[in-house]
């Protein structure tokens, strides 16, 4: 079964960030038809994250959260926007992950803010962060301003992004050739996909 881990960094309770994270997780589960979706709420790990920065050792709850991310076939990462970027709590969690832990992992990025003025945070902050961590960021990111939660366009973007994550994270079951297994960067270097095959996939040809 495909395992999706949703990491959200909302500070309030209830939180629009957690609301968006829940909707993205549900859409990913729907797109995959059968998936194990786990949630990591960083608000509950704030003290252990600080302790880890000072001591270099994770507490039990933080260690469990890191292990969940390690075992994920796909990751959904959602942050509120503070000072035109991701929150400090969000960044701290990804700072304490060991080097290479997210390499080759499909990641759906998302963010929330009060107004649409902050929508560029997806491209100028989140994509570079996960690019540095060598994750595979899905093409569609999801930004939600306060007003977006009342409209239909947000739901459309959520399902489009979730579908892209499902394509990258989905596993092939025995006897099922419809869904290709995710190729890692090592796979591509050892056995690169022919350019003709890439063109065929892009055109949708069988």
C-alpha positions as CSV (number, residue, x, y, z in Angstrom):
1,X,0.0,0.0,0.0
2,X,1.3,3.5,-0.9
3,X,2.2,5.5,2.1
4,X,1.6,9.3,2.1
5,X,2.8,11.5,4.9
6,X,1.3,15.0,5.4
7,X,3.5,17.5,7.3
8,X,1.7,20.7,8.3
9,X,3.1,23.6,10.3
10,X,0.1,25.5,11.4
11,X,0.4,27.3,14.7
12,X,-3.2,28.0,15.7
13,X,-5.9,25.4,16.6
14,X,-8.0,25.2,14.5
15,X,-5.6,26.1,11.6
16,X,-6.2,26.9,8.0
17,X,-2.9,25.2,7.3
18,X,-4.1,22.0,8.8
19,X,-7.4,22.3,7.0
20,X,-5.6,22.5,3.7
21,X,-3.3,19.7,4.7
22,X,-6.3,17.5,5.5
23,X,-7.9,18.2,2.1
24,X,-4.7,17.5,0.2
25,X,-4.3,14.2,2.1
26,X,-7.8,13.1,1.4
27,X,-7.4,14.0,-2.3
28,X,-4.2,12.0,-2.5
29,X,-5.9,9.0,-0.9
30,X,-8.7,9.3,-3.4
31,X,-6.4,9.5,-6.3
32,X,-4.4,6.5,-5.2
33,X,-7.7,4.5,-4.4
34,X,-5.8,2.6,-1.7
35,X,-3.3,4.5,0.5
36,X,-2.1,4.9,4.1
37,X,-2.2,8.6,4.9
38,X,-0.4,9.8,8.1
39,X,-0.3,13.3,9.5
40,X,2.7,15.0,11.2
41,X,1.6,18.2,13.1
42,X,4.7,20.2,13.7
43,X,3.0,22.4,16.3
44,X,3.1,19.4,18.7
45,X,6.8,18.9,18.1
46,X,8.0,22.5,18.6
47,X,9.7,21.8,22.0
48,X,11.4,18.6,20.7
49,X,12.6,20.4,17.6
50,X,14.2,23.1,19.7
51,X,15.8,20.5,22.0
52,X,17.1,18.6,18.9
53,X,18.8,21.8,17.6
54,X,20.6,22.2,21.0
55,X,21.4,18.6,21.7
56,X,21.5,16.8,18.4
57,X,19.2,14.1,19.6
58,X,15.4,13.8,18.8
59,X,12.8,13.2,21.4
60,X,10.5,10.1,21.0
61,X,7.7,12.0,19.2
62,X,10.1,13.8,16.8
63,X,12.0,10.5,16.2
64,X,8.7,8.9,15.2
65,X,7.8,11.8,12.9
66,X,11.2,11.5,11.2
67,X,10.7,7.8,10.8
68,X,7.3,8.4,9.2
69,X,8.8,10.7,6.7
70,X,11.6,8.2,6.0
71,X,9.1,5.5,5.1
72,X,6.9,7.7,3.0
73,X,6.3,7.0,-0.7
74,X,5.1,10.6,-1.1
75,X,5.1,13.7,1.0
76,X,2.7,16.6,1.3
77,X,4.3,19.6,3.0
78,X,2.1,22.6,4.0
79,X,3.2,25.8,5.7
80,X,1.7,29.1,6.7
81,X,3.5,32.1,5.2
82,X,5.5,34.3,7.6
83,X,7.5,37.3,6.4
84,X,7.1,36.2,2.7
85,X,8.5,32.7,3.3
86,X,7.8,29.4,5.1
87,X,7.5,29.4,8.8
88,X,10.5,28.9,11.1
89,X,8.9,25.8,12.6
90,X,8.5,24.3,9.1
91,X,12.1,25.0,8.2
92,X,13.4,23.6,11.5
93,X,11.8,20.3,10.9
94,X,13.4,19.9,7.5
95,X,16.7,21.2,8.9
96,X,16.9,18.3,11.4
97,X,16.3,15.5,8.8
98,X,19.5,13.6,7.9
99,X,21.1,14.4,4.6
100,X,19.6,12.5,1.7
101,X,16.5,11.3,3.6
102,X,14.2,13.0,1.0
103,X,16.3,12.2,-2.0
104,X,14.0,11.0,-4.8
105,X,10.8,11.4,-2.7
106,X,7.8,12.9,-4.5
107,X,6.7,16.1,-2.6
108,X,3.5,18.2,-3.0
109,X,4.1,21.7,-1.7
110,X,1.4,23.9,-0.3
111,X,1.1,27.1,1.7
112,X,-1.6,29.3,3.3
113,X,-1.7,33.0,3.9
114,X,-4.2,35.8,4.5
115,X,-4.0,37.3,1.0
116,X,-3.0,36.2,-2.5
117,X,0.0,38.6,-2.3
118,X,2.1,35.7,-0.9
119,X,1.3,33.2,-3.6
120,X,4.8,33.3,-5.0
121,X,6.2,31.7,-1.9
122,X,5.7,28.3,-3.6
123,X,8.2,29.1,-6.3
124,X,10.7,31.4,-4.5
125,X,10.9,29.5,-1.2
126,X,9.4,26.0,-1.2
127,X,10.6,24.7,-4.5
128,X,14.2,25.8,-3.9
129,X,14.1,24.2,-0.4
130,X,13.0,20.8,-1.6
131,X,15.2,21.0,-4.7
132,X,18.2,21.4,-2.4
133,X,17.0,18.3,-0.5
134,X,16.8,16.5,-3.8
135,X,13.2,15.7,-3.5
136,X,11.0,15.5,-6.6
137,X,8.5,18.3,-6.4
138,X,5.2,17.8,-8.3
139,X,4.5,20.5,-11.0
140,X,1.3,21.9,-9.3
141,X,1.8,23.6,-5.9
142,X,-1.3,24.7,-3.9
143,X,-1.5,28.1,-2.4
144,X,-4.6,29.1,-0.4
145,X,-5.5,32.6,0.8
146,X,-8.3,33.0,3.3
147,X,-10.8,33.8,0.5
148,X,-9.9,30.7,-1.5
149,X,-11.5,28.3,1.0
150,X,-14.9,29.6,-0.1
151,X,-14.3,29.0,-3.8
152,X,-14.3,26.1,-6.2
153,X,-10.9,26.8,-7.8
154,X,-9.0,25.6,-4.7
155,X,-10.7,22.2,-4.9
156,X,-9.7,21.9,-8.5
157,X,-6.1,22.7,-7.8
158,X,-6.0,20.3,-4.8
159,X,-7.2,17.4,-6.9
160,X,-4.8,18.2,-9.8
161,X,-1.8,18.4,-7.4
162,X,-2.9,15.2,-5.6
163,X,-3.2,13.4,-8.9
164,X,0.3,14.4,-9.9
165,X,1.6,13.2,-6.5
166,X,-0.3,9.9,-6.9
167,X,1.4,9.3,-10.3
168,X,4.8,9.7,-8.8
169,X,4.3,7.9,-5.5
170,X,2.0,5.0,-6.7
171,X,3.5,1.6,-6.4
172,X,2.9,-1.3,-8.8
173,X,1.2,-4.3,-7.3
174,X,2.0,-7.9,-8.5
175,X,0.5,-8.5,-11.9
176,X,-0.4,-4.8,-12.4
177,X,1.5,-3.1,-15.2
178,X,-0.7,0.0,-15.4
179,X,1.2,2.0,-12.8
180,X,5.0,2.3,-13.2
181,X,7.2,2.2,-10.2
182,X,8.9,5.4,-9.2
183,X,12.5,5.7,-10.6
184,X,15.1,7.1,-8.3
185,X,17.9,9.4,-9.5
186,X,20.3,6.4,-9.2
187,X,18.0,4.4,-11.5
188,X,18.1,7.2,-14.1
189,X,21.9,7.4,-14.0
190,X,22.3,3.7,-14.3
191,X,19.7,3.2,-16.9
192,X,18.5,6.5,-18.4
193,X,15.1,6.6,-20.1
194,X,15.5,7.0,-23.8
195,X,14.5,10.4,-25.2
196,X,12.0,8.8,-27.6
197,X,10.3,7.2,-24.6
198,X,10.0,10.6,-22.8
199,X,8.5,12.1,-25.9
200,X,6.0,9.3,-26.2
201,X,4.9,9.7,-22.5
202,X,4.6,13.5,-22.9
203,X,2.4,13.1,-26.0
204,X,0.2,10.6,-24.2
205,X,0.8,8.0,-26.9
206,X,0.5,4.3,-26.0
